[in-house]
């Protein structure tokens, strides 16, 4: 079975680094622009967009819409989430489409279901049991965690216990 590793935020990279885990080569560059599998080195460098040149194009359009268009920082001017010495500055861009301007709603929904079925029915790489669409893994994780709680590694629990002791806070972990 293939291991699926997802990153939802830079905090995920930090957690992987604390746990001694690696990320796949091709996901990030270190501060000198070299490919790295070290999550901590990736935090000092940059994550790469998925999809090569096309992924870069999508990331560039996203940066233009959420950064340039909104007057927010863009590119390397975006402050790190870990830099608490300055205000966070994040721009957002939302777009809504009325699908009925293009097709009948029922037709659109049927065609979307057809597209999803085509994707899920595609040939899989060896060891891959299921093909997911964007957001599906996160949606399933959310349902799982709502039902069974959030898994936390021993390393993180030890860190929380240490912080609680330093701050004089009683916690039951």
ZAKOLDO-384638 format. One record per residue (C-alpha): y, z, x; residue number from 0. Coordinates in nm, 4 decimals. Each point is the difference from the previous one (the first is absolute). Layout:
// residues N
<pt v="Y" w="Z" u="X" resi="NUM"/>
...
***
This chain:
// residues 173
<pt v="0.0000" w="0.0000" u="0.0000" resi="0"/>
<pt v="0.3430" w="-0.0932" u="0.1361" resi="1"/>
<pt v="0.2531" w="0.2780" u="0.0485" resi="2"/>
<pt v="0.3254" w="-0.0716" u="-0.1785" resi="3"/>
<pt v="0.3010" w="0.1496" u="0.1712" resi="4"/>
<pt v="0.3303" w="-0.0099" u="-0.1842" resi="5"/>
<pt v="0.3423" w="0.1193" u="0.1016" resi="6"/>
<pt v="0.2362" w="0.1167" u="-0.2691" resi="7"/>
<pt v="0.2696" w="0.1343" u="0.2323" resi="8"/>
<pt v="0.0794" w="0.0836" u="0.3629" resi="9"/>
<pt v="-0.1347" w="0.3480" u="-0.0780" resi="10"/>
<pt v="-0.3444" w="-0.1596" u="-0.0289" resi="11"/>
<pt v="0.0322" w="-0.1264" u="0.3585" resi="12"/>
<pt v="0.0960" w="0.3463" u="0.1149" resi="13"/>
<pt v="-0.2999" w="0.1517" u="-0.1796" resi="14"/>
<pt v="-0.2366" w="-0.2558" u="0.1540" resi="15"/>
<pt v="0.1424" w="0.0808" u="0.3437" resi="16"/>
<pt v="-0.0520" w="0.3747" u="-0.0519" resi="17"/>
<pt v="-0.3594" w="-0.0683" u="-0.1010" resi="18"/>
<pt v="-0.0602" w="-0.2120" u="0.3109" resi="19"/>
<pt v="-0.0671" w="-0.3122" u="-0.2053" resi="20"/>
<pt v="0.0946" w="-0.3537" u="0.0964" resi="21"/>
<pt v="0.1521" w="-0.2836" u="-0.2002" resi="22"/>
<pt v="-0.1235" w="-0.3582" u="0.0274" resi="23"/>
<pt v="0.1573" w="-0.2113" u="0.2731" resi="24"/>
<pt v="0.2444" w="-0.2412" u="-0.1577" resi="25"/>
<pt v="0.1538" w="0.2635" u="-0.2268" resi="26"/>
<pt v="0.2701" w="0.1238" u="0.2348" resi="27"/>
<pt v="0.1887" w="-0.0362" u="0.3272" resi="28"/>
<pt v="0.0980" w="0.2856" u="0.2309" resi="29"/>
<pt v="0.3576" w="0.0613" u="0.1202" resi="30"/>
<pt v="-0.0442" w="-0.2676" u="0.2698" resi="31"/>
<pt v="-0.1169" w="-0.2614" u="-0.2520" resi="32"/>
<pt v="-0.3671" w="0.0127" u="0.1006" resi="33"/>
<pt v="-0.2817" w="0.0076" u="-0.2589" resi="34"/>
<pt v="-0.1303" w="0.3529" u="-0.0491" resi="35"/>
<pt v="-0.2782" w="0.1776" u="-0.1870" resi="36"/>
<pt v="0.1668" w="0.3394" u="0.0538" resi="37"/>
<pt v="0.1770" w="0.1201" u="-0.3175" resi="38"/>
<pt v="0.2431" w="0.2159" u="0.1986" resi="39"/>
<pt v="0.0998" w="-0.2936" u="0.2216" resi="40"/>
<pt v="0.0464" w="-0.2080" u="-0.3172" resi="41"/>
<pt v="0.2493" w="0.2562" u="-0.1320" resi="42"/>
<pt v="0.2096" w="-0.0516" u="0.3129" resi="43"/>
<pt v="-0.0307" w="-0.3782" u="-0.0368" resi="44"/>
<pt v="-0.0420" w="-0.1964" u="-0.3205" resi="45"/>
<pt v="-0.2541" w="-0.0861" u="-0.2661" resi="46"/>
<pt v="-0.0647" w="-0.3720" u="-0.0289" resi="47"/>
<pt v="0.0184" w="-0.1802" u="-0.3340" resi="48"/>
<pt v="-0.3332" w="-0.1184" u="-0.1315" resi="49"/>
<pt v="-0.0599" w="-0.3723" u="-0.0268" resi="50"/>
<pt v="0.1430" w="-0.1188" u="0.3313" resi="51"/>
<pt v="0.2993" w="-0.2353" u="-0.0332" resi="52"/>
<pt v="-0.0217" w="-0.0065" u="-0.3814" resi="53"/>
<pt v="-0.0124" w="0.3790" u="-0.0129" resi="54"/>
<pt v="0.2995" w="0.0111" u="0.2310" resi="55"/>
<pt v="0.1845" w="-0.2338" u="-0.2379" resi="56"/>
<pt v="-0.0749" w="0.2250" u="-0.2959" resi="57"/>
<pt v="0.1120" w="0.3064" u="0.1982" resi="58"/>
<pt v="0.3216" w="-0.1813" u="0.0972" resi="59"/>
<pt v="0.0803" w="-0.0888" u="-0.3629" resi="60"/>
<pt v="-0.0743" w="0.3592" u="-0.1019" resi="61"/>
<pt v="0.2351" w="0.1298" u="0.2708" resi="62"/>
<pt v="0.2708" w="-0.2437" u="-0.1128" resi="63"/>
<pt v="-0.0298" w="0.1049" u="-0.3655" resi="64"/>
<pt v="-0.0478" w="0.3767" u="0.0454" resi="65"/>
<pt v="0.2232" w="0.0358" u="0.3055" resi="66"/>
<pt v="0.2616" w="-0.2707" u="0.0412" resi="67"/>
<pt v="0.0590" w="-0.0669" u="-0.3718" resi="68"/>
<pt v="0.0263" w="0.3692" u="-0.0936" resi="69"/>
<pt v="0.2221" w="0.0949" u="0.2933" resi="70"/>
<pt v="-0.2734" w="0.2197" u="0.1472" resi="71"/>
<pt v="-0.1207" w="-0.0031" u="0.3594" resi="72"/>
<pt v="-0.2386" w="-0.2800" u="0.0941" resi="73"/>
<pt v="-0.2223" w="-0.0851" u="0.2942" resi="74"/>
<pt v="0.0269" w="0.2399" u="0.2930" resi="75"/>
<pt v="0.2992" w="0.1772" u="-0.1628" resi="76"/>
<pt v="-0.2318" w="0.1626" u="-0.2554" resi="77"/>
<pt v="-0.0175" w="0.3680" u="0.1018" resi="78"/>
<pt v="-0.3369" w="0.1577" u="0.0644" resi="79"/>
<pt v="-0.1351" w="0.2238" u="-0.2729" resi="80"/>
<pt v="-0.0621" w="0.2484" u="0.2804" resi="81"/>
<pt v="0.3612" w="0.0057" u="0.1225" resi="82"/>
<pt v="0.1401" w="0.2986" u="-0.1874" resi="83"/>
<pt v="0.3264" w="-0.0070" u="0.1960" resi="84"/>
<pt v="0.1441" w="-0.2662" u="-0.2309" resi="85"/>
<pt v="-0.0059" w="-0.0913" u="-0.3658" resi="86"/>
<pt v="-0.2757" w="-0.2206" u="-0.1244" resi="87"/>
<pt v="0.1224" w="-0.3357" u="-0.1181" resi="88"/>
<pt v="-0.2406" w="-0.2043" u="-0.2045" resi="89"/>
<pt v="0.0778" w="-0.3026" u="-0.2133" resi="90"/>
<pt v="-0.2040" w="-0.1195" u="-0.2945" resi="91"/>
<pt v="-0.0198" w="-0.3305" u="-0.1784" resi="92"/>
<pt v="-0.1644" w="-0.0392" u="-0.3393" resi="93"/>
<pt v="-0.0510" w="-0.3190" u="-0.1920" resi="94"/>
<pt v="-0.1284" w="-0.0421" u="-0.3516" resi="95"/>
<pt v="-0.1222" w="-0.3237" u="-0.1514" resi="96"/>
<pt v="-0.0550" w="-0.0804" u="-0.3628" resi="97"/>
<pt v="-0.3360" w="-0.1755" u="0.0222" resi="98"/>
<pt v="0.0509" w="-0.1395" u="-0.3492" resi="99"/>
<pt v="0.2737" w="-0.2217" u="0.1446" resi="100"/>
<pt v="-0.2813" w="-0.1811" u="0.1817" resi="101"/>
<pt v="-0.3086" w="0.0374" u="-0.2223" resi="102"/>
<pt v="-0.1296" w="0.1711" u="-0.3107" resi="103"/>
<pt v="-0.0806" w="0.3629" u="0.0805" resi="104"/>
<pt v="-0.3659" w="-0.0265" u="-0.1028" resi="105"/>
<pt v="-0.0425" w="-0.3148" u="0.2112" resi="106"/>
<pt v="0.1608" w="0.1714" u="0.3007" resi="107"/>
<pt v="-0.2230" w="0.3075" u="-0.0377" resi="108"/>
<pt v="-0.3124" w="-0.2164" u="-0.0321" resi="109"/>
<pt v="0.0953" w="-0.2008" u="0.3084" resi="110"/>
<pt v="0.0684" w="0.3222" u="0.1953" resi="111"/>
<pt v="-0.3456" w="0.1296" u="-0.0949" resi="112"/>
<pt v="-0.1469" w="-0.3335" u="0.1099" resi="113"/>
<pt v="0.1824" w="0.0261" u="0.3343" resi="114"/>
<pt v="-0.1235" w="0.3575" u="0.0563" resi="115"/>
<pt v="-0.3559" w="-0.1004" u="-0.0880" resi="116"/>
<pt v="0.0224" w="-0.2897" u="0.2478" resi="117"/>
<pt v="0.1237" w="0.2309" u="0.2752" resi="118"/>
<pt v="-0.2627" w="0.2663" u="-0.0685" resi="119"/>
<pt v="-0.2712" w="-0.2654" u="-0.0207" resi="120"/>
<pt v="0.0858" w="-0.1491" u="0.3394" resi="121"/>
<pt v="-0.2508" w="0.0016" u="0.2849" resi="122"/>
<pt v="0.0107" w="0.3288" u="0.1898" resi="123"/>
<pt v="-0.0231" w="0.0638" u="0.3711" resi="124"/>
<pt v="-0.3155" w="0.1702" u="0.1191" resi="125"/>
<pt v="0.0080" w="0.3699" u="-0.0859" resi="126"/>
<pt v="0.2764" w="-0.0374" u="-0.2593" resi="127"/>
<pt v="-0.1168" w="0.1163" u="-0.3397" resi="128"/>
<pt v="0.3125" w="-0.0662" u="-0.2026" resi="129"/>
<pt v="0.3221" w="-0.1996" u="0.0130" resi="130"/>
<pt v="0.3124" w="0.1863" u="-0.1016" resi="131"/>
<pt v="0.3379" w="-0.1261" u="-0.1158" resi="132"/>
<pt v="0.3250" w="0.1610" u="0.1247" resi="133"/>
<pt v="0.0540" w="0.3471" u="-0.1429" resi="134"/>
<pt v="-0.3544" w="0.0348" u="-0.1325" resi="135"/>
<pt v="-0.1249" w="0.2295" u="0.2773" resi="136"/>
<pt v="0.3049" w="0.2233" u="-0.0397" resi="137"/>
<pt v="-0.0424" w="0.0093" u="-0.3776" resi="138"/>
<pt v="-0.3638" w="0.1042" u="0.0404" resi="139"/>
<pt v="0.0916" w="0.2599" u="0.2656" resi="140"/>
<pt v="0.2570" w="0.1475" u="-0.2378" resi="141"/>
<pt v="-0.2574" w="0.0326" u="-0.2797" resi="142"/>
<pt v="-0.2553" w="0.1514" u="0.2415" resi="143"/>
<pt v="0.2497" w="0.2525" u="0.1353" resi="144"/>
<pt v="0.1224" w="0.0948" u="-0.3452" resi="145"/>
<pt v="-0.3592" w="0.0788" u="-0.0925" resi="146"/>
<pt v="-0.1242" w="0.1590" u="0.3249" resi="147"/>
<pt v="0.3020" w="0.1006" u="0.2083" resi="148"/>
<pt v="0.1471" w="-0.1350" u="0.3224" resi="149"/>
<pt v="-0.2283" w="-0.0024" u="0.3054" resi="150"/>
<pt v="0.1527" w="0.1714" u="0.3032" resi="151"/>
<pt v="-0.1470" w="0.0006" u="0.3513" resi="152"/>
<pt v="-0.0734" w="0.3225" u="0.1884" resi="153"/>
<pt v="0.2677" w="-0.0951" u="0.2558" resi="154"/>
<pt v="0.2646" w="-0.0163" u="-0.2735" resi="155"/>
<pt v="-0.1261" w="0.3231" u="-0.1579" resi="156"/>
<pt v="0.0217" w="0.1736" u="0.3398" resi="157"/>
<pt v="0.3554" w="-0.1286" u="0.0413" resi="158"/>
<pt v="0.0945" w="0.1270" u="-0.3482" resi="159"/>
<pt v="-0.1558" w="0.3404" u="0.0732" resi="160"/>
<pt v="0.1934" w="0.0211" u="0.3284" resi="161"/>
<pt v="0.3292" w="-0.0932" u="-0.1701" resi="162"/>
<pt v="-0.0626" w="0.2479" u="-0.2818" resi="163"/>
<pt v="-0.0640" w="0.2768" u="0.2518" resi="164"/>
<pt v="0.3163" w="-0.0901" u="0.1974" resi="165"/>
<pt v="0.2056" w="0.0037" u="-0.3197" resi="166"/>
<pt v="-0.1651" w="0.3106" u="-0.1463" resi="167"/>
<pt v="-0.1237" w="-0.1881" u="-0.3036" resi="168"/>
<pt v="-0.3278" w="0.1011" u="-0.1621" resi="169"/>
<pt v="-0.2166" w="-0.2978" u="-0.0896" resi="170"/>
<pt v="-0.3603" w="-0.0225" u="-0.1081" resi="171"/>
<pt v="-0.1607" w="-0.2999" u="0.1671" resi="172"/>
***
